[in-house]
Structures are given as C-alpha cells and as structure tokens.
Amino acid sequence: MEVHHHPHVTKKNFKEYFLEFVMIFLAVTLGFFAESIREHLGDKSKEREYLSSMVSELQYDTAQYSHLVQKLIYLRPILDSLYINAKDAKRFNYVLQGKWNTPVNVATTTYEPSLTTIEQLKSSGNLRLIDDKNIAGKIAGYAAYVQNYILKLRTTDMNDASNNIYAQEDAISDEKDFNKKIDDNIQNNIPLENSDLYDMPLLVKDTVTLNKLANSFINLKARNYGYSGVLNHADTLATELIQSINNKYHFK
C-alpha cells in the first residue's frame, strides 16, 4: 500500500507578511502619486493652452474696442450736423445731405466679443484649471462685464437708436438715390462702408416730424457717448487681464 506524504509547508512569520504588505502599499501609493503627477502635468498643459488662446482673443478684443471708439468719436460731429440738417431742413432745400447722412447709415457701430475660450472653460468645467485666484477672478469679471453691458445692454441701445433713424428716414425720404447706390455697390462688389455718398430728399415739411427726425440723431449721439465709455472700460479690463496672464505665464 502506498503512503501519501503531505508536503511540508513552511509558515511565514510576521516579518514576511509585514514586508509583503509594505511592498504592496508602496506599489499602490507610488502608482497613485504617478497618476496624480501625470494628471497635474496634463492639467498645467491644458491651462497654458487655454490661457494662450484667451490672450490672443483678448488682444483682438482690445484692438476692436479701440478702433470702434475712434469711429464713434468721428461720428459725433456728423450727428450734430444731421441734427441741424433736419431741424433747419428748409436751409438745405429739404434734403438730407449725403456727406453727413451716408457715413451714419453705413457705419458699423457695435462690436460683440465672442468670449470663445472663456465659454469653453466654463462649459467644460475646466475653469478649475486656473489656479491663480486673481487671474480667475479677472476672467470672471471681464466675462460678466461683456455679457451684461456690451452684449445685452449697450449693443441693444445702439441698435435701437440706429434702427429708429432708419425707420424715420424710410418713412419720410425719397430713397431713389440711395437705391441706385445700393445697386452700384452690389454690381461692383463694393463693401457697404465704402459706398459713395447719396442724398435723401425729404418728402415732408412738417416741423414736428422733422424735429422728431432731428432728435433721433441726438439720441444716437447720446447712446454713442455711453457706449464709448463701456468699450473703454472693457478695454481696460481686457488689458489688465492680458498683463496678469503674461506676467505669470510669460506668453509673448
């Protein structure tokens, strides 16, 4: 009869169990730290990408703000002349003078920043990547100012004032010359702001109606002044944000 011998198993002592525990613990801990470092480096890379893109957008915004403010300043004396033109229409043979009316009709007088990178940061939840609280605060402040004062309030004010002028001119003016200039622009692919001057004869001589038209030019001038102040402040906020980002991240 065969006799089966059980293999002899050497029992591990406490030190061996403890050593295995330490090795497993270190392996898990080092893996955790390695993953954390990898995520941190990835987050820092994303942060720089977002901020570099933001600086480019802000630089474009500031250029547009400056250009538009200069255009608004240029239009103010023209609006004064149009006020006199409509108020004292008889002196001008009841014709809105093209040298004043055309620049106002063809001018683009608003700018709407896209806030593309800021919106991406917010919608993706990556605004948390901006670890500098001062910069994060300035980003939020700039975005809120643009959304509340430029995109919603002042842009609407400017468009409403301009549309009021267009509606009144449409109602009481002979737009034959205007229509010819539009056809010429279309045929020759001329941008609107490069249009030739065109007069608009007035079809009414009623002083109340003409006074209403005259006042609409002053209304646009007032909105123009308020909008310029908003643009200048947005320019200041954007410039300060660019400087803060460049000072920390050394973008060129």
WODA-V610417 format. One line per field, one symbol per residue. phi: phi as a letter, one per 20 degrees, with the letter a starting at -180 (. if undefined). psi: psi as a letter, one per 30 degrees, with the letter a starting at -180 (. if undefined). burial: b if it has 9 or more other ideal C-beta (glycine too) atoms within 8 Angstrom, else e. A space follows every 10 residues. Layout:
phi=???
psi=???
burial=???
//
This chain:
phi=.fdedffede ffegffffff ffffffffff ffffffffff ffffffgfff ffffffffff gfffgfffff fffffgffff ffgfgffdfg fdllcffffd ffgffefedc bdgelgffff fffemefffe eefffgffff fffffffede feefffgfff fffffgffff fcdedfffff fffffffdle ggfdfffbec feeccfffff fffgffffff fffgfffgff ffffffffff fgfffffedl fd
psi=kkkkkkkjkk kkleeeeeee eeeeeeeeee eeeeeeeeee eeeeeeeeee eeeeeeeeee eeeeeeeeee eeeefefeee eeeeeeehee fghhkjkefe eeeeefkjgl kjkfheeeee eeffggfffj fjeeeeeeee eeeeeeeeee eedeeeeeee eeeeeeeeee egljgeeeee eeeeeeeghk kefgklkklj kkflgkeeee eeeefeeeee eeeeeeeeee eeeeeeeeee eeeeeeeefh k.
burial=eeeeeeeeee eeeeeebeee eeeeeeeeee eeeeeeeeee eebeebbbeb bbbbbebbbe bbebbbebbe bbeebbebbb bbbbbbbebe ebeebbbbeb bbbbeebebb eebebebbeb bbeeebbebb eeeebbebbe bbbebbbbbb eeebbebbbe bbebbbebbe ebbebebbeb beebbeeeee eeeebeebbb bbeeeeeebb bbbbbbbbbb bebbbbbbeb bbbbbebbbb bbebbbeebe ee
//
